[in-house]
Amino acid sequence: MLIVKDILVSDDIIEQQFVCNLEACKGACCWEGDWGAPLEEAELKTLEEIEELVVPYLSEESIQVLREKGPYTYYEEPQEYGTSLLKNGACVYMIYDDQGIAKCGIEQAYLDQKISFKKPISCHLYPIRVNQNEEVGFQALNYDRWDICSAACQLGKKVQLPLYKFVKDAIVRKYGEAFYEELDKIAQFVNGQAEDDK
């Protein structure tokens, strides 16, 4: 584990290589899993505020679920709020593009400049997950390995792109430019040493 500005960072985040390969996975992380995308407390209010601006991008089923459940649900096992889910387990905000690839309705509204919120930070950071203990202020960034992302791992190795660089924009959004720059310096040092040891 590394420590960057008092936050623990898993070695995998700088050592593993990763690039989403949507042509291969079709955006499976939008419909696979047991719970909705984890949400920060501030994001709960944001989802309520932008709901009507995002609704035009969503399916009738999604709109119905939003009306019945709301934009988020409290999940007992992880003990956190997450986006609400459709009956088939897909995220309520999931949409499909012309190629049948799952995308985010929130992000599409953002790209169309209808809203200023890109998407939940947990989705933006993925496959990095933030674990925290609020009582002691402990926070750690971990690489969430999932077999549906095997094609992303293969593509990452092919283009030689470290995971932390793939999610640079999300890291900067969450922790700021200075945090990313420090992480990058540590990664270059550690990875350089690893090359020297070979």
C-alpha positions as CSV (number, residue, x, y, z in Angstrom):
1,M,0.0,0.0,0.0
2,L,1.1,3.6,-0.7
3,I,0.1,6.7,1.2
4,V,-0.7,9.8,-0.8
5,K,-1.9,12.8,1.2
6,D,-3.1,10.6,4.1
7,I,-5.1,8.3,1.8
8,L,-4.1,4.7,1.4
9,V,-3.7,3.6,-2.3
10,S,-3.4,0.0,-3.3
11,D,-0.3,-1.0,-5.2
12,D,-2.5,-2.5,-7.9
13,I,-3.7,1.0,-8.9
14,I,-0.2,2.0,-10.1
15,E,1.0,-1.5,-11.1
16,Q,-2.0,-2.9,-13.1
17,Q,-2.9,-1.7,-16.6
18,F,-6.5,-1.1,-17.6
19,V,-8.5,0.5,-20.4
20,C,-12.2,0.0,-20.7
21,N,-13.0,-2.0,-23.8
22,L,-16.7,-1.3,-24.4
23,E,-16.9,-3.1,-27.7
24,A,-16.0,-6.3,-25.7
25,C,-18.0,-5.9,-22.5
26,K,-20.9,-3.8,-23.8
27,G,-20.8,-1.8,-20.6
28,A,-21.7,-4.8,-18.4
29,C,-20.8,-2.9,-15.2
30,C,-24.0,-0.9,-15.7
31,W,-26.2,-4.1,-15.3
32,E,-24.0,-6.6,-13.4
33,G,-23.7,-6.7,-9.6
34,D,-26.0,-6.9,-6.6
35,W,-26.3,-3.2,-5.7
36,G,-26.5,0.1,-7.5
37,A,-23.5,2.4,-8.0
38,P,-22.3,3.6,-4.5
39,L,-23.3,7.2,-3.9
40,E,-21.7,9.9,-1.7
41,E,-24.0,11.8,0.6
42,A,-23.9,15.0,-1.4
43,E,-24.8,13.1,-4.5
44,L,-28.2,12.0,-3.1
45,K,-29.4,15.6,-3.2
46,T,-27.8,16.1,-6.6
47,L,-29.7,13.1,-8.1
48,E,-32.9,14.5,-6.8
49,E,-32.2,17.9,-8.3
50,I,-31.3,16.7,-11.8
51,E,-33.9,13.9,-12.1
52,E,-36.3,15.8,-14.4
53,L,-33.5,16.8,-16.7
54,V,-32.2,13.2,-17.0
55,V,-35.7,11.6,-17.4
56,P,-35.9,12.4,-21.2
57,Y,-32.9,10.1,-21.8
58,L,-34.3,7.1,-19.9
59,S,-36.5,4.2,-20.8
60,E,-40.1,4.0,-19.7
61,E,-39.2,1.3,-17.2
62,S,-36.4,3.4,-15.7
63,I,-38.8,6.4,-15.4
64,Q,-41.4,4.2,-13.6
65,V,-38.7,2.9,-11.2
66,L,-37.6,6.4,-10.5
67,R,-41.2,7.4,-9.7
68,E,-41.6,4.4,-7.4
69,K,-38.2,4.1,-5.7
70,G,-36.6,7.4,-6.3
71,P,-33.1,7.9,-7.7
72,Y,-31.3,6.0,-4.9
73,T,-31.8,3.1,-2.6
74,Y,-30.2,2.1,0.8
75,Y,-28.5,-1.3,0.5
76,E,-28.2,-3.2,3.7
77,E,-25.3,-5.4,3.0
78,P,-22.8,-2.8,1.9
79,Q,-24.5,-0.3,4.3
80,E,-24.6,2.5,1.8
81,Y,-26.8,4.3,-0.7
82,G,-26.6,3.4,-4.3
83,T,-28.5,4.1,-7.5
84,S,-31.8,2.4,-7.8
85,L,-32.0,-0.7,-9.9
86,L,-34.5,-2.1,-12.5
87,K,-36.0,-5.5,-11.9
88,N,-33.3,-7.2,-14.0
89,G,-30.6,-5.6,-11.9
90,A,-29.5,-2.9,-14.3
91,C,-28.9,0.6,-13.0
92,V,-31.9,2.8,-13.4
93,Y,-29.8,5.4,-15.3
94,M,-28.6,2.9,-17.9
95,I,-29.3,3.6,-21.6
96,Y,-28.0,2.0,-24.8
97,D,-26.2,3.7,-27.7
98,D,-26.7,2.8,-31.4
99,Q,-24.2,-0.1,-31.1
100,G,-26.1,-1.7,-28.2
101,I,-23.5,-0.6,-25.6
102,A,-24.7,0.4,-22.2
103,K,-24.1,4.0,-21.3
104,C,-25.1,6.4,-18.5
105,G,-28.2,8.6,-19.0
106,I,-26.8,11.1,-16.5
107,E,-23.6,11.4,-18.5
108,Q,-25.4,11.8,-21.7
109,A,-27.4,14.7,-20.2
110,Y,-24.0,16.1,-19.0
111,L,-22.5,15.8,-22.5
112,D,-25.6,17.5,-24.0
113,Q,-24.9,20.4,-21.4
114,K,-28.3,19.9,-19.7
115,I,-26.6,19.4,-16.3
116,S,-23.2,20.1,-14.7
117,F,-23.0,16.8,-12.9
118,K,-21.1,14.2,-15.0
119,K,-22.1,11.0,-13.1
120,P,-21.6,9.4,-9.7
121,I,-18.0,9.6,-8.7
122,S,-18.0,5.8,-8.0
123,C,-18.8,5.2,-11.7
124,H,-16.2,7.7,-12.9
125,L,-13.5,6.2,-10.7
126,Y,-14.4,2.5,-11.6
127,P,-12.6,0.0,-11.3
128,I,-11.2,1.9,-8.4
129,R,-13.4,1.7,-5.3
130,V,-13.2,4.0,-2.3
131,N,-13.4,2.3,1.1
132,Q,-13.7,4.5,4.2
133,N,-14.2,4.4,7.9
134,E,-15.8,7.7,8.8
135,E,-15.2,7.2,12.5
136,V,-11.5,7.4,12.2
137,G,-11.3,9.3,8.9
138,F,-9.7,6.3,7.2
139,Q,-9.9,6.2,3.4
140,A,-8.4,3.7,1.0
141,L,-8.4,3.3,-2.8
142,N,-8.6,-0.3,-4.0
143,Y,-8.7,-2.0,-7.4
144,D,-12.0,-3.9,-7.8
145,R,-11.1,-6.9,-9.9
146,W,-14.1,-8.3,-11.8
147,D,-14.1,-10.9,-14.5
148,I,-16.3,-8.8,-16.7
149,C,-13.4,-6.4,-17.1
150,S,-10.9,-9.0,-18.4
151,A,-11.0,-7.4,-21.9
152,A,-10.1,-4.0,-20.2
153,C,-7.1,-5.6,-18.6
154,Q,-6.0,-7.1,-21.9
155,L,-6.4,-3.8,-23.7
156,G,-4.6,-2.0,-20.9
157,K,-1.6,-4.3,-21.2
158,K,-1.6,-3.9,-25.0
159,V,-1.4,-0.1,-24.8
160,Q,0.7,-0.1,-21.6
161,L,-1.6,2.3,-19.7
162,P,-1.6,2.1,-15.9
163,L,-4.9,2.0,-14.1
164,Y,-4.4,5.3,-12.3
165,K,-3.7,7.1,-15.6
166,F,-6.9,5.6,-17.1
167,V,-9.0,7.2,-14.4
168,K,-6.9,10.4,-14.1
169,D,-9.9,12.7,-14.7
170,A,-11.9,11.0,-12.0
171,I,-9.0,11.1,-9.5
172,V,-8.6,14.8,-10.1
173,R,-12.3,15.4,-9.8
174,K,-12.4,13.6,-6.4
175,Y,-9.1,14.5,-4.9
176,G,-7.6,17.4,-6.9
177,E,-4.7,17.9,-9.2
178,A,-2.1,18.0,-6.5
179,F,-3.1,14.5,-5.3
180,Y,-2.9,13.1,-8.8
181,E,0.5,14.7,-9.4
182,E,1.9,13.2,-6.1
183,L,0.4,9.8,-7.0
184,D,2.0,10.0,-10.5
185,K,5.4,10.8,-9.1
186,I,5.2,7.9,-6.7
187,A,4.1,5.6,-9.5
188,Q,6.9,6.6,-11.7
189,F,9.4,6.0,-8.9
190,V,8.0,2.7,-7.9
191,N,7.5,1.4,-11.5
192,G,10.9,2.7,-12.4
193,Q,12.4,0.7,-9.5
194,A,10.4,-2.4,-10.6
195,E,11.9,-2.1,-14.1
196,D,15.4,-1.8,-12.7
197,D,14.9,-4.9,-10.6
198,K,14.1,-7.0,-13.7
